[in-house]
Amino acid sequence: MGIKEKLGVIGYIIKVTFGYLLKYPRTLLPFVIIAVFNILSLFTLYLAPLYPFNKILGPPIIRFWGIRFLHYPYNFILLPSLFSKAKNFLINPLISSIMIAVCVGMIYHYYLGQEPSFSRALNKALRKYVHLLLVMVIMTVLIYLIARFMPYIFNKIFPDWKGVGFLSFVVLFFITVGIEALFAYAFLAIMIGGKNILGALKESLVFSSGLFFITYMLVLIPRLFDLAIAILARKQLYFMDKFIPDITLLIIVIGILVAIFSDGLVYSLISNLYILRKKAKDFSKKM
């Protein structure tokens, strides 16, 4: 398949996906639920300096970062890091893994000629929870390990360059998109194909590698909105100094709201690609 044909497929999948979402906007409900959990975790961390939250969150903050980060304005300097950890290591594995599968299930209902049903998709996702959780954990650990070592590698290569931090940040973003492109189909293989964790990972890698450019672009396009927010967040200290420290909270909340649409688009796009590609082979099994 040439580049022109690949771009044609990308355009077609985008058109189909937007048509579906305009008809069934409730498919984004799982990502609204993720956003609610993220906001709850954010405000819990925001209240860490206050009683009774300081009884639980205070000791680890003091131990790892110091007591000053329980006081204004230093608590806002630490807040994005704490929220990122809560999101990546709690919300994503425990909540997002299920909600992504629910989105997939609702889109699959449509292709079966049924009304997309949140409750039926959730019921099936809960039965597959362990496998879905493991997929998310694997993706998270891979990204975490790369994020840990990449700045060290880039600082070794460009020891005296002031822009090395931003370069490492941008490269990590594109690598993260690649990891998601490789593993995201595992959620579909579990929900639609009934695969276990190993079978799902294998199918995701095989399916994605055969359509890697198309998949990568379908993931990349929505993730550019997340990149814009991440670049904004890198200016946190500037905005704190220019305005008020509390603006950090606003930036994080904007990122959470943008993620409703970026996450929803990513998994709606790849679901449509996966299902349309598989449709001719085996599309008779009901949920």
C-alpha positions, 0 to 999 in steps of 0.5 A: 500500500502506497503513501497515497492509499494509506492517507486515504485510509486514514481520511476514511477512518477519521470520516467514519469515526466522526460520523459515528461520534456525532450520532452516538456521542454517549460513546465518550461517556467512559472518558467522562468517567475517567475525567471525573476520577482524575479530577477527584484525585487531583482535588484530593492531592490539592487538599493534601496540606489540609486536615484530614488529608494531611494525616495520610498524604503528609508523611510521604510528601515530607519524607520524599520531597520535604515539609515545605511542599505541604505549604503554599506555594510549594504545594503547587510546584509538586502538584503536577508530579503527584497528579501524574503519578496518581493518574498513571499508576492508579487511575489508568490501570484501575479505571481507564483500562475498563473504560477504554474497553467499554468504549470499544464494546459500544462501538462494536455494538454499532457494527452488530446492528445494535444500539451502543449500550454502556451497561452491556459493554461494562458488564463484559469489560468487568469479566475481562478486567484482569486481562485489561488491567495487565495490558494497561500495566504493561504499557504504563511500565514501558513508558515509565522505564523509557521516561526514566532513562531517556533524559540520562541518555540525552544528557550524555549525548548533548551534555552542554546543550540547554535545549536537551530537556525539551528535545528529550520531552518531544522524543518521549512523546513520539515514542509514547505514541508508538507504544500506544499504537503497538499495544492499543489493539490488545483492548480490542482483541480482548473485548471483541476477539475474546483473547487472553492477555498473551493472545491479545498482546500478540494480536495487537503487535501483529495487527499494528505492525501490518498497519503501523503508519496508519495506526501511528497517525490515528493515534498521533493526531488526537495526541497532538492536543495532549502535547499542546497541554503538556508544553503548556504545563512545562511553563508552570513556574513561569505562569505561577510567577506571572499570575498566581500559583493556583493557576497550576490547578487550572492547567491540570484541569484543562488537560483532564478535559482535553483528554476526554476528547483525545482519548475518546478519539484515539480509541474510537479511531483504532476501533473503527479501523480494527473492526472494519479490517476484521469485519470480512473475516469473523464478525458474527460473534455477538457480545 
